[in-house]
Amino acid sequence: RRFTAALRDALDEIAAPGGRPTATAAPLGVRDAYTDDPAGPVPGGHVPVHLYGRQVLVGPWPGDGGRTAGCASCLARRWQGVRSVSLREGLERGSGTRSVGAWPYATPFAATAVAALLAGLAGQEPAPGPYPRVHLLDLDAMTVRSHPLVPDPEC
């Protein structure tokens, strides 16, 4: 919640009036994506921002123009599917995962970096093509990669 508040403040400073995307940040990989609603409801028009270790995943962007597209739940399912066996067992056998402390990347600099990425993408998303894009920001390397999100067939 604190990071979401810092992100909103950073967006207020960076984004042009009327062009400010609305974002909601939540941890990724803390619930079983195959049985729970892993992402929880994302308010309409909000861009989901997922936090996982040193990585921040932005997307999929809302308002896909009517195409069949992946959603935040699709992303959580795909993400869980490629995790290590021990992490998947922790999630899928019901014991879940817990944080050992506060997220070390919840800094004003990280909030500004994510806000800058969101503001920069605001005019470009949703991207053309059959699938929405998810943008991965590595907070250690300060690199951004973009990947198509193929919808999960069971979502």
C-alpha positions as CSV (number, residue, x, y, z in Angstrom):
1,R,0.0,0.0,0.0
2,R,2.8,2.4,0.8
3,F,4.4,1.7,-2.6
4,T,1.1,2.3,-4.4
5,A,0.8,5.6,-2.6
6,A,4.4,6.6,-3.5
7,L,3.7,5.5,-7.1
8,R,0.6,7.7,-7.3
9,D,2.5,10.6,-5.9
10,A,5.3,10.1,-8.4
11,L,2.7,9.8,-11.2
12,D,1.2,13.1,-10.1
13,E,4.6,14.8,-10.5
14,I,5.6,13.2,-13.8
15,A,2.5,12.7,-15.9
16,A,0.8,15.4,-17.9
17,P,-2.7,16.5,-16.6
18,G,-5.3,14.2,-18.0
19,G,-2.7,11.8,-19.3
20,R,-1.9,10.2,-16.0
21,P,-2.4,6.5,-15.9
22,T,-3.9,5.0,-12.7
23,A,-1.9,2.1,-11.2
24,T,-2.4,-0.4,-8.5
25,A,0.6,-2.2,-7.1
26,A,0.4,-5.7,-5.5
27,P,2.9,-8.5,-4.8
28,L,3.1,-11.4,-7.3
29,G,3.5,-15.0,-6.3
30,V,2.1,-15.0,-2.8
31,R,-1.1,-16.9,-3.5
32,D,-1.9,-20.0,-5.6
33,A,-2.8,-18.5,-8.9
34,Y,-4.6,-21.7,-10.0
35,T,-7.1,-21.8,-7.1
36,D,-7.3,-18.2,-5.8
37,D,-7.9,-15.0,-7.6
38,P,-4.2,-14.2,-7.4
39,A,-4.2,-10.6,-8.5
40,G,-7.5,-9.7,-6.8
41,P,-9.8,-7.3,-8.6
42,V,-8.1,-4.6,-10.5
43,P,-10.3,-1.5,-10.6
44,G,-11.5,-0.5,-14.1
45,G,-9.0,1.5,-16.0
46,H,-6.1,0.7,-13.6
47,V,-2.8,-0.6,-14.9
48,P,-1.8,-3.5,-12.7
49,V,1.7,-3.2,-11.3
50,H,3.1,-6.5,-9.9
51,L,6.0,-6.7,-7.5
52,Y,8.3,-9.7,-7.4
53,G,11.8,-9.5,-5.9
54,R,13.7,-6.9,-7.7
55,Q,11.3,-6.9,-10.6
56,V,8.3,-4.8,-11.3
57,L,5.8,-6.1,-14.0
58,V,3.6,-3.4,-15.6
59,G,0.5,-4.6,-17.4
60,P,-1.4,-5.9,-19.0
61,W,-2.8,-2.5,-19.9
62,P,-6.5,-2.0,-19.6
63,G,-8.8,-1.2,-22.5
64,D,-7.6,-3.7,-25.1
65,G,-10.1,-2.5,-27.8
66,G,-12.2,-5.6,-27.7
67,R,-9.6,-8.2,-28.5
68,T,-9.3,-11.4,-26.5
69,A,-6.5,-10.7,-24.2
70,G,-4.7,-11.8,-21.1
71,C,-5.5,-10.3,-17.7
72,A,-3.7,-9.9,-14.4
73,S,-4.9,-13.4,-13.4
74,C,-3.4,-14.9,-16.7
75,L,-0.1,-13.2,-15.8
76,A,-0.1,-14.7,-12.3
77,R,-0.9,-18.2,-13.6
78,R,1.9,-18.0,-16.3
79,W,4.3,-16.6,-13.7
80,Q,3.6,-19.4,-11.2
81,G,3.9,-22.0,-13.9
82,V,7.6,-21.3,-14.4
83,R,8.6,-20.9,-10.8
84,S,10.8,-23.4,-9.0
85,V,9.4,-26.6,-7.7
86,S,9.8,-25.6,-4.1
87,L,8.0,-22.3,-4.6
88,R,5.2,-23.9,-6.5
89,E,4.7,-26.6,-3.9
90,G,4.5,-23.9,-1.2
91,L,1.8,-22.2,-3.1
92,E,-0.1,-25.2,-4.5
93,R,-0.1,-27.3,-1.3
94,G,-1.7,-24.6,0.7
95,S,1.1,-23.4,2.9
96,G,1.6,-20.2,0.8
97,T,4.6,-17.8,1.0
98,R,5.4,-15.1,3.5
99,S,7.6,-12.1,3.3
100,V,10.6,-12.0,5.7
101,G,10.4,-8.2,5.9
102,A,9.5,-5.1,4.1
103,W,10.1,-5.0,0.3
104,P,13.6,-3.5,0.1
105,Y,12.9,-1.8,-3.3
106,A,10.1,0.3,-1.9
107,T,12.1,3.5,-2.3
108,P,11.1,6.9,-3.8
109,F,13.5,6.2,-6.6
110,A,11.8,2.9,-7.5
111,A,8.4,4.6,-7.4
112,T,9.7,7.4,-9.7
113,A,11.2,4.8,-12.1
114,V,7.9,2.9,-12.3
115,A,6.0,6.1,-12.7
116,A,8.3,7.2,-15.6
117,L,7.7,3.8,-17.3
118,L,3.9,4.1,-16.9
119,A,3.9,7.7,-18.1
120,G,6.1,6.7,-21.1
121,L,3.8,3.8,-22.0
122,A,0.6,5.8,-21.6
123,G,0.4,6.9,-25.2
124,Q,1.6,3.6,-26.6
125,E,-0.7,1.1,-24.9
126,P,-2.6,-1.0,-25.5
127,A,-0.1,-2.1,-28.1
128,P,-1.4,-3.4,-31.4
129,G,-1.4,-7.2,-31.9
130,P,-3.3,-10.2,-30.7
131,Y,-1.8,-10.1,-27.2
132,P,-1.3,-7.4,-24.6
133,R,2.2,-6.6,-23.5
134,V,3.7,-6.9,-20.1
135,H,6.7,-4.7,-19.3
136,L,9.3,-6.0,-16.9
137,L,11.4,-3.4,-15.0
138,D,14.5,-4.8,-13.3
139,L,15.2,-2.4,-10.4
140,D,18.9,-3.6,-10.0
141,A,19.9,-3.2,-13.7
142,M,17.3,-0.5,-14.5
143,T,16.4,-2.3,-17.7
144,V,13.0,-2.8,-19.3
145,R,11.9,-5.7,-21.3
146,S,8.5,-6.2,-23.0
147,H,6.8,-9.5,-23.5
148,P,3.5,-10.5,-25.0
149,L,1.0,-12.1,-22.6
150,V,-0.7,-15.1,-24.1
151,P,-4.0,-15.6,-22.2
152,D,-4.3,-18.6,-20.0
153,P,-6.8,-21.0,-21.5
154,E,-8.4,-21.8,-18.1
155,C,-8.8,-18.1,-17.1
